[in-house]
Amino acid sequence: MSQTDAEIQTLPPIFDRGGFLSRCMGNQALAAKLVGVFLGTLPKEKHALESATATIDLDEVRRIAHRVQGTAKNICAVPLAEAAFLVENAAEQRDVASLHTHLETLNAQIEAILDELASGAKIS
């Protein structure tokens, strides 16, 4: 299924810099520090998620996805938060088939936000 131009234009940004800076009350140093922490922890969370998925530890998958969702919401990365929610929900429901589908989306969103932030994540 392909998306129309209108649908693509209404998609939330990978990272809402303005919204995040607002959450940090305009403090650019704080925002930059939080982005740095996020860049350091997200790859670890991705690895932990892959390990938990490989061992089919659905409770751990749910916990990790919940953490990623919360962090993503805090830094205004809506698509990442939504993808993490779907993984968390599938793990909670013990729906392994959906879990694998949603994990693909989550991994794509993780890579997208990491690329976005690593490629000049100036907060302004």
Secondary structure, DSSP 4 states (H G I P E B T S, - for coil): -PPPHHHHHTSPPSS-HHHHHHHTTT-HHHHHHHHHHHHHHHHHHHHHHHHHHHTT-HHHHHHHHHHHHHHHHHTT-HHHHHHHHHHHHHHHHT-HHHHHHHHHHHHHHHHHHHHHHHTT----
